[in-house]
Amino acid sequence: MAIIEERCYVLTTSATPADYLKLYQEEGLNVQSEALGAPLGYFATETGELNAVVSLWRYESFEDRQARRAKLAGSPAWQAYLAKVRPMISTMSNRLLAPAAFSSLR
């Protein structure tokens, strides 16, 4: 059964979603996509918890997620990107979601 990972990054008050997304598009997206595949979606919040970005990722299983995330963590290019982006992040969270039988994301 596939799983969907929702990752949320709440940014510091000195960074905006536009700042984060610009750096991600320029330096993080290609490296991350090589290991994880393309994201299902990438979003900036408009209501609720503000100054945050949310991404959705699809994996075939928990084990698939572990293997792909380990590949990403071992990338020197990803580690260089993290050194630049981490100061922009105040808090981060993630949830693993199991799509319902009728979900288009199964």
Gaussian input, Z-matrix of N, CA and C with variables (Angstrom, degrees):
# hf/3-21g

backbone

0 1
 N
 C     1     B1
 C     2     B2     1     A1
 N     3     B3     2     A2     1     D1
 C     4     B4     3     A3     2     D2
 C     5     B5     4     A4     3     D3
 N     6     B6     5     A5     4     D4
 C     7     B7     6     A6     5     D5
 C     8     B8     7     A7     6     D6
 N     9     B9     8     A8     7     D7
 C    10    B10     9     A9     8     D8
 C    11    B11    10    A10     9     D9
 N    12    B12    11    A11    10    D10
 C    13    B13    12    A12    11    D11
 C    14    B14    13    A13    12    D12
 N    15    B15    14    A14    13    D13
 C    16    B16    15    A15    14    D14
 C    17    B17    16    A16    15    D15
 N    18    B18    17    A17    16    D16
 C    19    B19    18    A18    17    D17
 C    20    B20    19    A19    18    D18
 N    21    B21    20    A20    19    D19
 C    22    B22    21    A21    20    D20
 C    23    B23    22    A22    21    D21
 N    24    B24    23    A23    22    D22
 C    25    B25    24    A24    23    D23
 C    26    B26    25    A25    24    D24
 N    27    B27    26    A26    25    D25
 C    28    B28    27    A27    26    D26
 C    29    B29    28    A28    27    D27
 N    30    B30    29    A29    28    D28
 C    31    B31    30    A30    29    D29
 C    32    B32    31    A31    30    D30
 N    33    B33    32    A32    31    D31
 C    34    B34    33    A33    32    D32
 C    35    B35    34    A34    33    D33
 N    36    B36    35    A35    34    D34
 C    37    B37    36    A36    35    D35
 C    38    B38    37    A37    36    D36
 N    39    B39    38    A38    37    D37
 C    40    B40    39    A39    38    D38
 C    41    B41    40    A40    39    D39
 N    42    B42    41    A41    40    D40
 C    43    B43    42    A42    41    D41
 C    44    B44    43    A43    42    D42
 N    45    B45    44    A44    43    D43
 C    46    B46    45    A45    44    D44
 C    47    B47    46    A46    45    D45
 N    48    B48    47    A47    46    D46
 C    49    B49    48    A48    47    D47
 C    50    B50    49    A49    48    D48
 N    51    B51    50    A50    49    D49
 C    52    B52    51    A51    50    D50
 C    53    B53    52    A52    51    D51
 N    54    B54    53    A53    52    D52
 C    55    B55    54    A54    53    D53
 C    56    B56    55    A55    54    D54
 N    57    B57    56    A56    55    D55
 C    58    B58    57    A57    56    D56
 C    59    B59    58    A58    57    D57
 N    60    B60    59    A59    58    D58
 C    61    B61    60    A60    59    D59
 C    62    B62    61    A61    60    D60
 N    63    B63    62    A62    61    D61
 C    64    B64    63    A63    62    D62
 C    65    B65    64    A64    63    D63
 N    66    B66    65    A65    64    D64
 C    67    B67    66    A66    65    D65
 C    68    B68    67    A67    66    D66
 N    69    B69    68    A68    67    D67
 C    70    B70    69    A69    68    D68
 C    71    B71    70    A70    69    D69
 N    72    B72    71    A71    70    D70
 C    73    B73    72    A72    71    D71
 C    74    B74    73    A73    72    D72
 N    75    B75    74    A74    73    D73
 C    76    B76    75    A75    74    D74
 C    77    B77    76    A76    75    D75
 N    78    B78    77    A77    76    D76
 C    79    B79    78    A78    77    D77
 C    80    B80    79    A79    78    D78
 N    81    B81    80    A80    79    D79
 C    82    B82    81    A81    80    D80
 C    83    B83    82    A82    81    D81
 N    84    B84    83    A83    82    D82
 C    85    B85    84    A84    83    D83
 C    86    B86    85    A85    84    D84
 N    87    B87    86    A86    85    D85
 C    88    B88    87    A87    86    D86
 C    89    B89    88    A88    87    D87
 N    90    B90    89    A89    88    D88
 C    91    B91    90    A90    89    D89
 C    92    B92    91    A91    90    D90
 N    93    B93    92    A92    91    D91
 C    94    B94    93    A93    92    D92
 C    95    B95    94    A94    93    D93
 N    96    B96    95    A95    94    D94
 C    97    B97    96    A96    95    D95
 C    98    B98    97    A97    96    D96
 N    99    B99    98    A98    97    D97
 C   100   B100    99    A99    98    D98
 C   101   B101   100   A100    99    D99
 N   102   B102   101   A101   100   D100
 C   103   B103   102   A102   101   D101
 C   104   B104   103   A103   102   D102
 N   105   B105   104   A104   103   D103
 C   106   B106   105   A105   104   D104
 C   107   B107   106   A106   105   D105
 N   108   B108   107   A107   106   D106
 C   109   B109   108   A108   107   D107
 C   110   B110   109   A109   108   D108
 N   111   B111   110   A110   109   D109
 C   112   B112   111   A111   110   D110
 C   113   B113   112   A112   111   D111
 N   114   B114   113   A113   112   D112
 C   115   B115   114   A114   113   D113
 C   116   B116   115   A115   114   D114
 N   117   B117   116   A116   115   D115
 C   118   B118   117   A117   116   D116
 C   119   B119   118   A118   117   D117
 N   120   B120   119   A119   118   D118
 C   121   B121   120   A120   119   D119
 C   122   B122   121   A121   120   D120
 N   123   B123   122   A122   121   D121
 C   124   B124   123   A123   122   D122
 C   125   B125   124   A124   123   D123
 N   126   B126   125   A125   124   D124
 C   127   B127   126   A126   125   D125
 C   128   B128   127   A127   126   D126
 N   129   B129   128   A128   127   D127
 C   130   B130   129   A129   128   D128
 C   131   B131   130   A130   129   D129
 N   132   B132   131   A131   130   D130
 C   133   B133   132   A132   131   D131
 C   134   B134   133   A133   132   D132
 N   135   B135   134   A134   133   D133
 C   136   B136   135   A135   134   D134
 C   137   B137   136   A136   135   D135
 N   138   B138   137   A137   136   D136
 C   139   B139   138   A138   137   D137
 C   140   B140   139   A139   138   D138
 N   141   B141   140   A140   139   D139
 C   142   B142   141   A141   140   D140
 C   143   B143   142   A142   141   D141
 N   144   B144   143   A143   142   D142
 C   145   B145   144   A144   143   D143
 C   146   B146   145   A145   144   D144
 N   147   B147   146   A146   145   D145
 C   148   B148   147   A147   146   D146
 C   149   B149   148   A148   147   D147
 N   150   B150   149   A149   148   D148
 C   151   B151   150   A150   149   D149
 C   152   B152   151   A151   150   D150
 N   153   B153   152   A152   151   D151
 C   154   B154   153   A153   152   D152
 C   155   B155   154   A154   153   D153
 N   156   B156   155   A155   154   D154
 C   157   B157   156   A156   155   D155
 C   158   B158   157   A157   156   D156
 N   159   B159   158   A158   157   D157
 C   160   B160   159   A159   158   D158
 C   161   B161   160   A160   159   D159
 N   162   B162   161   A161   160   D160
 C   163   B163   162   A162   161   D161
 C   164   B164   163   A163   162   D162
 N   165   B165   164   A164   163   D163
 C   166   B166   165   A165   164   D164
 C   167   B167   166   A166   165   D165
 N   168   B168   167   A167   166   D166
 C   169   B169   168   A168   167   D167
 C   170   B170   169   A169   168   D168
 N   171   B171   170   A170   169   D169
 C   172   B172   171   A171   170   D170
 C   173   B173   172   A172   171   D171
 N   174   B174   173   A173   172   D172
 C   175   B175   174   A174   173   D173
 C   176   B176   175   A175   174   D174
 N   177   B177   176   A176   175   D175
 C   178   B178   177   A177   176   D176
 C   179   B179   178   A178   177   D177
 N   180   B180   179   A179   178   D178
 C   181   B181   180   A180   179   D179
 C   182   B182   181   A181   180   D180
 N   183   B183   182   A182   181   D181
 C   184   B184   183   A183   182   D182
 C   185   B185   184   A184   183   D183
 N   186   B186   185   A185   184   D184
 C   187   B187   186   A186   185   D185
 C   188   B188   187   A187   186   D186
 N   189   B189   188   A188   187   D187
 C   190   B190   189   A189   188   D188
 C   191   B191   190   A190   189   D189
 N   192   B192   191   A191   190   D190
 C   193   B193   192   A192   191   D191
 C   194   B194   193   A193   192   D192
 N   195   B195   194   A194   193   D193
 C   196   B196   195   A195   194   D194
 C   197   B197   196   A196   195   D195
 N   198   B198   197   A197   196   D196
 C   199   B199   198   A198   197   D197
 C   200   B200   199   A199   198   D198
 N   201   B201   200   A200   199   D199
 C   202   B202   201   A201   200   D200
 C   203   B203   202   A202   201   D201
 N   204   B204   203   A203   202   D202
 C   205   B205   204   A204   203   D203
 C   206   B206   205   A205   204   D204
 N   207   B207   206   A206   205   D205
 C   208   B208   207   A207   206   D206
 C   209   B209   208   A208   207   D207
 N   210   B210   209   A209   208   D208
 C   211   B211   210   A210   209   D209
 C   212   B212   211   A211   210   D210
 N   213   B213   212   A212   211   D211
 C   214   B214   213   A213   212   D212
 C   215   B215   214   A214   213   D213
 N   216   B216   215   A215   214   D214
 C   217   B217   216   A216   215   D215
 C   218   B218   217   A217   216   D216
 N   219   B219   218   A218   217   D217
 C   220   B220   219   A219   218   D218
 C   221   B221   220   A220   219   D219
 N   222   B222   221   A221   220   D220
 C   223   B223   222   A222   221   D221
 C   224   B224   223   A223   222   D222
 N   225   B225   224   A224   223   D223
 C   226   B226   225   A225   224   D224
 C   227   B227   226   A226   225   D225
 N   228   B228   227   A227   226   D226
 C   229   B229   228   A228   227   D227
 C   230   B230   229   A229   228   D228
 N   231   B231   230   A230   229   D229
 C   232   B232   231   A231   230   D230
 C   233   B233   232   A232   231   D231
 N   234   B234   233   A233   232   D232
 C   235   B235   234   A234   233   D233
 C   236   B236   235   A235   234   D234
 N   237   B237   236   A236   235   D235
 C   238   B238   237   A237   236   D236
 C   239   B239   238   A238   237   D237
 N   240   B240   239   A239   238   D238
 C   241   B241   240   A240   239   D239
 C   242   B242   241   A241   240   D240
 N   243   B243   242   A242   241   D241
 C   244   B244   243   A243   242   D242
 C   245   B245   244   A244   243   D243
 N   246   B246   245   A245   244   D244
 C   247   B247   246   A246   245   D245
 C   248   B248   247   A247   246   D246
 N   249   B249   248   A248   247   D247
 C   250   B250   249   A249   248   D248
 C   251   B251   250   A250   249   D249
 N   252   B252   251   A251   250   D250
 C   253   B253   252   A252   251   D251
 C   254   B254   253   A253   252   D252
 N   255   B255   254   A254   253   D253
 C   256   B256   255   A255   254   D254
 C   257   B257   256   A256   255   D255
 N   258   B258   257   A257   256   D256
 C   259   B259   258   A258   257   D257
 C   260   B260   259   A259   258   D258
 N   261   B261   260   A260   259   D259
 C   262   B262   261   A261   260   D260
 C   263   B263   262   A262   261   D261
 N   264   B264   263   A263   262   D262
 C   265   B265   264   A264   263   D263
 C   266   B266   265   A265   264   D264
 N   267   B267   266   A266   265   D265
 C   268   B268   267   A267   266   D266
 C   269   B269   268   A268   267   D267
 N   270   B270   269   A269   268   D268
 C   271   B271   270   A270   269   D269
 C   272   B272   271   A271   270   D270
 N   273   B273   272   A272   271   D271
 C   274   B274   273   A273   272   D272
 C   275   B275   274   A274   273   D273
 N   276   B276   275   A275   274   D274
 C   277   B277   276   A276   275   D275
 C   278   B278   277   A277   276   D276
 N   279   B279   278   A278   277   D277
 C   280   B280   279   A279   278   D278
 C   281   B281   280   A280   279   D279
 N   282   B282   281   A281   280   D280
 C   283   B283   282   A282   281   D281
 C   284   B284   283   A283   282   D282
 N   285   B285   284   A284   283   D283
 C   286   B286   285   A285   284   D284
 C   287   B287   286   A286   285   D285
 N   288   B288   287   A287   286   D286
 C   289   B289   288   A288   287   D287
 C   290   B290   289   A289   288   D288
 N   291   B291   290   A290   289   D289
 C   292   B292   291   A291   290   D290
 C   293   B293   292   A292   291   D291
 N   294   B294   293   A293   292   D292
 C   295   B295   294   A294   293   D293
 C   296   B296   295   A295   294   D294
 N   297   B297   296   A296   295   D295
 C   298   B298   297   A297   296   D296
 C   299   B299   298   A298   297   D297
 N   300   B300   299   A299   298   D298
 C   301   B301   300   A300   299   D299
 C   302   B302   301   A301   300   D300
 N   303   B303   302   A302   301   D301
 C   304   B304   303   A303   302   D302
 C   305   B305   304   A304   303   D303
 N   306   B306   305   A305   304   D304
 C   307   B307   306   A306   305   D305
 C   308   B308   307   A307   306   D306
 N   309   B309   308   A308   307   D307
 C   310   B310   309   A309   308   D308
 C   311   B311   310   A310   309   D309
 N   312   B312   311   A311   310   D310
 C   313   B313   312   A312   311   D311
 C   314   B314   313   A313   312   D312
 N   315   B315   314   A314   313   D313
 C   316   B316   315   A315   314   D314
 C   317   B317   316   A316   315   D315

   B1=1.4469
   B2=1.5248
   B3=1.2883
   B4=1.4592
   B5=1.5284
   B6=1.3291
   B7=1.4572
   B8=1.5190
   B9=1.3142
   B10=1.4552
   B11=1.5197
   B12=1.3198
   B13=1.4603
   B14=1.5188
   B15=1.3200
   B16=1.4649
   B17=1.5275
   B18=1.3231
   B19=1.4663
   B20=1.5214
   B21=1.3324
   B22=1.4669
   B23=1.5216
   B24=1.3222
   B25=1.4583
   B26=1.5130
   B27=1.3286
   B28=1.4556
   B29=1.5197
   B30=1.3183
   B31=1.4632
   B32=1.5224
   B33=1.3166
   B34=1.4642
   B35=1.5195
   B36=1.3238
   B37=1.4642
   B38=1.5229
   B39=1.3327
   B40=1.4675
   B41=1.5324
   B42=1.3290
   B43=1.4718
   B44=1.5257
   B45=1.3025
   B46=1.4636
   B47=1.5313
   B48=1.3293
   B49=1.4598
   B50=1.5247
   B51=1.3176
   B52=1.4652
   B53=1.5316
   B54=1.3379
   B55=1.4706
   B56=1.5282
   B57=1.3310
   B58=1.4580
   B59=1.5247
   B60=1.3200
   B61=1.4629
   B62=1.5214
   B63=1.3300
   B64=1.4699
   B65=1.5314
   B66=1.3400
   B67=1.4616
   B68=1.5240
   B69=1.3294
   B70=1.4605
   B71=1.5217
   B72=1.3174
   B73=1.4711
   B74=1.5228
   B75=1.3233
   B76=1.4646
   B77=1.5324
   B78=1.3443
   B79=1.4627
   B80=1.5250
   B81=1.3194
   B82=1.4552
   B83=1.5153
   B84=1.3082
   B85=1.4667
   B86=1.5203
   B87=1.3078
   B88=1.4682
   B89=1.5216
   B90=1.3223
   B91=1.4658
   B92=1.5256
   B93=1.3216
   B94=1.4535
   B95=1.5239
   B96=1.3139
   B97=1.4646
   B98=1.5245
   B99=1.3383
   B100=1.4637
   B101=1.5268
   B102=1.3246
   B103=1.4638
   B104=1.5285
   B105=1.3228
   B106=1.4641
   B107=1.5174
   B108=1.3266
   B109=1.4618
   B110=1.5224
   B111=1.3068
   B112=1.4650
   B113=1.5237
   B114=1.3188
   B115=1.4645
   B116=1.5312
   B117=1.3369
   B118=1.4674
   B119=1.5183
   B120=1.3136
   B121=1.4599
   B122=1.5086
   B123=1.3119
   B124=1.4660
   B125=1.5187
   B126=1.3315
   B127=1.4615
   B128=1.5226
   B129=1.3198
   B130=1.4605
   B131=1.5258
   B132=1.3308
   B133=1.4576
   B134=1.5252
   B135=1.3197
   B136=1.4669
   B137=1.5263
   B138=1.3289
   B139=1.4609
   B140=1.5211
   B141=1.3299
   B142=1.4644
   B143=1.5166
   B144=1.3127
   B145=1.4606
   B146=1.5215
   B147=1.3161
   B148=1.4627
   B149=1.5179
   B150=1.3262
   B151=1.4628
   B152=1.5298
   B153=1.3316
   B154=1.4575
   B155=1.5227
   B156=1.3252
   B157=1.4610
   B158=1.5254
   B159=1.3193
   B160=1.4548
   B161=1.5199
   B162=1.3311
   B163=1.4602
   B164=1.5204
   B165=1.3323
   B166=1.4584
   B167=1.5119
   B168=1.3406
   B169=1.4570
   B170=1.5188
   B171=1.3258
   B172=1.4568
   B173=1.5275
   B174=1.3291
   B175=1.4580
   B176=1.5250
   B177=1.3097
   B178=1.4638
   B179=1.5239
   B180=1.3538
   B181=1.4548
   B182=1.5304
   B183=1.3251
   B184=1.4539
   B185=1.5221
   B186=1.3197
   B187=1.4645
   B188=1.5329
   B189=1.3345
   B190=1.4669
   B191=1.5242
   B192=1.3274
   B193=1.4675
   B194=1.5254
   B195=1.3251
   B196=1.4607
   B197=1.5314
   B198=1.3164
   B199=1.4701
   B200=1.5254
   B201=1.3156
   B202=1.4742
   B203=1.5188
   B204=1.3380
   B205=1.4680
   B206=1.5389
   B207=1.3348
   B208=1.4709
   B209=1.5242
   B210=1.3275
   B211=1.4645
   B212=1.5245
   B213=1.3277
   B214=1.4603
   B215=1.5280
   B216=1.3240
   B217=1.4678
   B218=1.5200
   B219=1.3227
   B220=1.4597
   B221=1.5177
   B222=1.3154
   B223=1.4636
   B224=1.5291
   B225=1.3350
   B226=1.4714
   B227=1.5304
   B228=1.3180
   B229=1.4728
   B230=1.5263
   B231=1.3338
   B232=1.4690
   B233=1.5315
   B234=1.3122
   B235=1.4632
   B236=1.5344
   B237=1.3218
   B238=1.4723
   B239=1.5221
   B240=1.3213
   B241=1.4690
   B242=1.5308
   B243=1.3390
   B244=1.4628
   B245=1.5226
   B246=1.3228
   B247=1.4680
   B248=1.5230
   B249=1.3253
   B250=1.4658
   B251=1.5231
   B252=1.3270
   B253=1.4609
   B254=1.5316
   B255=1.3081
   B256=1.4713
   B257=1.5220
   B258=1.3443
   B259=1.4673
   B260=1.5394
   B261=1.3208
   B262=1.4615
   B263=1.5292
   B264=1.3350
   B265=1.4591
   B266=1.5255
   B267=1.3313
   B268=1.4576
   B269=1.5296
   B270=1.3268
   B271=1.4632
   B272=1.5208
   B273=1.3320
   B274=1.4496
   B275=1.5209
   B276=1.3264
   B277=1.4607
   B278=1.5175
   B279=1.3159
   B280=1.4583
   B281=1.5165
   B282=1.3298
   B283=1.4628
   B284=1.5136
   B285=1.3261
   B286=1.4546
   B287=1.5240
   B288=1.3205
   B289=1.4596
   B290=1.5187
   B291=1.3066
   B292=1.4660
   B293=1.5280
   B294=1.3352
   B295=1.4662
   B296=1.5402
   B297=1.3234
   B298=1.4594
   B299=1.5387
   B300=1.2967
   B301=1.4767
   B302=1.5269
   B303=1.3079
   B304=1.4571
   B305=1.5241
   B306=1.3372
   B307=1.4642
   B308=1.5316
   B309=1.3207
   B310=1.4721
   B311=1.5382
   B312=1.3169
   B313=1.4651
   B314=1.5107
   B315=1.3167
   B316=1.4756
   B317=1.4856
   A1=109.47
   A2=116.81
   A3=122.02
   A4=110.49
   A5=115.26
   A6=120.78
   A7=108.27
   A8=115.45
   A9=122.91
   A10=107.13
   A11=116.33
   A12=120.20
   A13=108.63
   A14=114.91
   A15=121.84
   A16=107.13
   A17=115.97
   A18=120.93
   A19=107.91
   A20=116.82
   A21=121.68
   A22=109.10
   A23=115.58
   A24=122.62
   A25=108.59
   A26=116.82
   A27=121.95
   A28=106.09
   A29=115.66
   A30=120.73
   A31=111.88
   A32=116.03
   A33=121.30
   A34=108.44
   A35=116.78
   A36=120.23
   A37=112.41
   A38=117.71
   A39=119.98
   A40=112.45
   A41=117.93
   A42=121.91
   A43=109.21
   A44=115.57
   A45=120.97
   A46=109.08
   A47=117.24
   A48=118.16
   A49=112.20
   A50=117.96
   A51=120.34
   A52=111.11
   A53=117.51
   A54=121.57
   A55=110.44
   A56=115.60
   A57=121.66
   A58=110.51
   A59=116.99
   A60=121.02
   A61=112.22
   A62=117.44
   A63=120.69
   A64=109.87
   A65=116.87
   A66=120.55
   A67=110.50
   A68=117.10
   A69=120.30
   A70=110.89
   A71=116.75
   A72=119.93
   A73=111.22
   A74=117.30
   A75=121.30
   A76=113.42
   A77=117.98
   A78=119.59
   A79=115.61
   A80=118.37
   A81=119.86
   A82=115.53
   A83=117.52
   A84=121.76
   A85=113.23
   A86=118.12
   A87=120.12
   A88=112.03
   A89=116.95
   A90=120.61
   A91=109.73
   A92=116.28
   A93=120.11
   A94=111.37
   A95=116.97
   A96=120.77
   A97=112.25
   A98=117.70
   A99=120.43
   A100=111.30
   A101=116.60
   A102=120.44
   A103=112.60
   A104=117.10
   A105=120.69
   A106=114.40
   A107=117.53
   A108=120.11
   A109=108.11
   A110=116.64
   A111=120.74
   A112=110.64
   A113=117.72
   A114=119.01
   A115=110.42
   A116=115.56
   A117=119.55
   A118=110.15
   A119=115.96
   A120=120.42
   A121=111.08
   A122=115.43
   A123=123.25
   A124=106.14
   A125=118.01
   A126=121.68
   A127=111.79
   A128=116.25
   A129=123.21
   A130=106.67
   A131=116.80
   A132=119.95
   A133=111.23
   A134=115.50
   A135=122.74
   A136=111.63
   A137=117.55
   A138=122.62
   A139=108.06
   A140=116.03
   A141=120.08
   A142=110.07
   A143=116.68
   A144=120.57
   A145=108.85
   A146=115.85
   A147=121.09
   A148=111.33
   A149=114.70
   A150=122.87
   A151=110.97
   A152=114.29
   A153=120.14
   A154=110.01
   A155=115.03
   A156=121.70
   A157=107.77
   A158=115.52
   A159=122.59
   A160=107.98
   A161=116.55
   A162=120.33
   A163=109.23
   A164=114.89
   A165=122.33
   A166=109.08
   A167=115.93
   A168=123.06
   A169=109.36
   A170=117.59
   A171=122.25
   A172=109.81
   A173=115.54
   A174=122.58
   A175=108.67
   A176=116.28
   A177=120.73
   A178=111.93
   A179=117.23
   A180=122.34
   A181=108.17
   A182=115.76
   A183=120.11
   A184=110.61
   A185=116.88
   A186=121.58
   A187=111.28
   A188=116.81
   A189=121.28
   A190=109.76
   A191=116.38
   A192=120.75
   A193=110.18
   A194=117.48
   A195=120.66
   A196=111.25
   A197=116.71
   A198=120.62
   A199=111.28
   A200=117.11
   A201=119.62
   A202=112.11
   A203=117.76
   A204=120.18
   A205=109.47
   A206=118.22
   A207=120.89
   A208=110.24
   A209=117.09
   A210=120.65
   A211=110.20
   A212=116.83
   A213=121.07
   A214=110.90
   A215=116.94
   A216=120.94
   A217=112.00
   A218=117.84
   A219=121.63
   A220=114.82
   A221=117.07
   A222=120.67
   A223=111.46
   A224=118.37
   A225=120.46
   A226=112.48
   A227=117.43
   A228=120.30
   A229=110.47
   A230=116.75
   A231=120.08
   A232=110.18
   A233=117.77
   A234=120.78
   A235=110.98
   A236=117.48
   A237=120.94
   A238=110.76
   A239=116.46
   A240=121.02
   A241=110.45
   A242=117.08
   A243=120.56
   A244=112.10
   A245=117.36
   A246=120.72
   A247=111.13
   A248=117.13
   A249=121.10
   A250=112.40
   A251=117.13
   A252=120.06
   A253=113.17
   A254=118.56
   A255=120.25
   A256=114.01
   A257=120.32
   A258=118.84
   A259=113.56
   A260=117.86
   A261=121.73
   A262=112.26
   A263=117.51
   A264=122.15
   A265=110.95
   A266=115.14
   A267=121.56
   A268=110.96
   A269=116.09
   A270=121.21
   A271=108.90
   A272=115.45
   A273=119.64
   A274=109.20
   A275=113.95
   A276=119.75
   A277=108.50
   A278=115.14
   A279=118.96
   A280=109.49
   A281=114.78
   A282=122.06
   A283=107.90
   A284=116.08
   A285=121.43
   A286=107.05
   A287=115.54
   A288=122.01
   A289=110.41
   A290=117.19
   A291=122.69
   A292=107.30
   A293=117.86
   A294=119.78
   A295=111.74
   A296=115.73
   A297=121.57
   A298=109.17
   A299=116.45
   A300=121.67
   A301=112.30
   A302=118.54
   A303=122.43
   A304=113.43
   A305=118.18
   A306=121.80
   A307=110.83
   A308=115.29
   A309=119.47
   A310=111.85
   A311=117.26
   A312=121.20
   A313=112.91
   A314=119.39
   A315=121.08
   A316=108.21
   D1=133.81
   D2=178.51
   D3=-69.40
   D4=153.63
   D5=171.87
   D6=-126.93
   D7=152.39
   D8=176.41
   D9=-114.12
   D10=131.88
   D11=176.00
   D12=-105.38
   D13=127.68
   D14=173.89
   D15=-104.61
   D16=121.36
   D17=178.17
   D18=-115.62
   D19=133.13
   D20=-179.53
   D21=-126.14
   D22=128.62
   D23=176.52
   D24=-117.70
   D25=115.58
   D26=173.52
   D27=-91.19
   D28=126.22
   D29=-172.74
   D30=-88.96
   D31=159.34
   D32=174.69
   D33=-67.87
   D34=165.13
   D35=-179.60
   D36=-69.74
   D37=-14.79
   D38=178.89
   D39=-90.16
   D40=-2.81
   D41=179.32
   D42=-121.59
   D43=147.57
   D44=177.16
   D45=-113.74
   D46=160.13
   D47=173.66
   D48=-55.29
   D49=-36.97
   D50=178.53
   D51=-61.74
   D52=-40.93
   D53=177.31
   D54=-61.55
   D55=-48.58
   D56=-178.61
   D57=-61.62
   D58=-49.47
   D59=-176.50
   D60=-65.35
   D61=-33.57
   D62=177.37
   D63=-64.07
   D64=-48.90
   D65=179.17
   D66=-63.72
   D67=-41.59
   D68=179.60
   D69=-61.86
   D70=-46.10
   D71=-179.06
   D72=-63.89
   D73=-39.21
   D74=-177.65
   D75=-75.78
   D76=-35.60
   D77=-170.60
   D78=-127.42
   D79=-23.49
   D80=-174.00
   D81=-102.41
   D82=-35.75
   D83=-171.78
   D84=-58.43
   D85=-50.55
   D86=-177.92
   D87=-63.78
   D88=-42.62
   D89=-179.04
   D90=-65.23
   D91=-45.83
   D92=-178.85
   D93=-66.11
   D94=-41.15
   D95=-179.14
   D96=-65.84
   D97=-31.06
   D98=176.79
   D99=-61.49
   D100=-35.80
   D101=-178.20
   D102=-90.94
   D103=-39.39
   D104=-171.64
   D105=-103.23
   D106=-13.36
   D107=-168.99
   D108=86.48
   D109=174.97
   D110=-179.05
   D111=-71.04
   D112=142.67
   D113=176.74
   D114=-66.98
   D115=152.59
   D116=173.15
   D117=-70.29
   D118=-30.84
   D119=178.81
   D120=-172.75
   D121=155.26
   D122=176.79
   D123=-136.42
   D124=130.93
   D125=-169.95
   D126=-139.52
   D127=153.49
   D128=168.32
   D129=-110.78
   D130=137.97
   D131=-177.73
   D132=-73.37
   D133=146.02
   D134=177.63
   D135=-115.19
   D136=-26.68
   D137=177.35
   D138=-137.99
   D139=172.85
   D140=-178.17
   D141=72.48
   D142=-131.82
   D143=178.80
   D144=-72.44
   D145=111.48
   D146=-174.78
   D147=-88.15
   D148=168.58
   D149=179.13
   D150=59.20
   D151=44.33
   D152=-177.81
   D153=-133.82
   D154=155.76
   D155=172.66
   D156=-124.13
   D157=144.88
   D158=-177.24
   D159=-129.45
   D160=136.01
   D161=175.77
   D162=-128.00
   D163=152.28
   D164=177.34
   D165=-122.25
   D166=133.65
   D167=-177.95
   D168=-130.13
   D169=141.97
   D170=179.81
   D171=-108.88
   D172=135.02
   D173=175.99
   D174=-130.64
   D175=151.68
   D176=179.01
   D177=-71.28
   D178=-28.92
   D179=-178.56
   D180=-164.40
   D181=173.20
   D182=175.31
   D183=-62.56
   D184=-39.38
   D185=179.28
   D186=-65.36
   D187=-38.05
   D188=175.67
   D189=-61.89
   D190=-43.29
   D191=178.21
   D192=-61.00
   D193=-46.83
   D194=-179.35
   D195=-58.76
   D196=-44.92
   D197=-178.34
   D198=-65.18
   D199=-45.07
   D200=-178.47
   D201=-69.96
   D202=-36.98
   D203=178.79
   D204=-68.95
   D205=-35.30
   D206=176.92
   D207=-65.19
   D208=-40.74
   D209=176.92
   D210=-60.37
   D211=-43.78
   D212=179.16
   D213=-62.99
   D214=-46.02
   D215=-178.51
   D216=-61.31
   D217=-28.09
   D218=179.93
   D219=-82.83
   D220=-1.19
   D221=-178.11
   D222=-83.97
   D223=121.65
   D224=176.05
   D225=-59.57
   D226=-36.24
   D227=178.98
   D228=-64.97
   D229=-37.68
   D230=178.30
   D231=-68.34
   D232=-40.21
   D233=178.46
   D234=-63.85
   D235=-37.71
   D236=176.93
   D237=-65.41
   D238=-40.92
   D239=176.97
   D240=-63.04
   D241=-45.37
   D242=-179.52
   D243=-58.50
   D244=-37.28
   D245=178.90
   D246=-60.55
   D247=-30.71
   D248=179.66
   D249=-84.51
   D250=-36.05
   D251=-172.03
   D252=-89.44
   D253=-29.53
   D254=-177.08
   D255=-55.92
   D256=-38.85
   D257=178.20
   D258=-62.84
   D259=-16.99
   D260=179.08
   D261=-81.84
   D262=-15.96
   D263=-171.27
   D264=-100.46
   D265=128.05
   D266=176.46
   D267=-88.34
   D268=-51.18
   D269=177.83
   D270=-141.20
   D271=157.15
   D272=176.07
   D273=-142.18
   D274=151.19
   D275=178.49
   D276=-148.40
   D277=160.41
   D278=174.11
   D279=-146.82
   D280=153.57
   D281=176.64
   D282=-135.73
   D283=140.53
   D284=173.65
   D285=-100.11
   D286=125.12
   D287=-173.74
   D288=-114.87
   D289=138.75
   D290=175.23
   D291=-101.37
   D292=115.08
   D293=-179.36
   D294=-63.17
   D295=142.32
   D296=175.64
   D297=-67.12
   D298=159.10
   D299=-176.81
   D300=-55.74
   D301=-30.28
   D302=-177.00
   D303=-97.40
   D304=3.34
   D305=-177.30
   D306=-70.87
   D307=140.31
   D308=177.19
   D309=-71.87
   D310=-11.70
   D311=-179.71
   D312=-92.73
   D313=7.19
   D314=178.33
   D315=-65.56

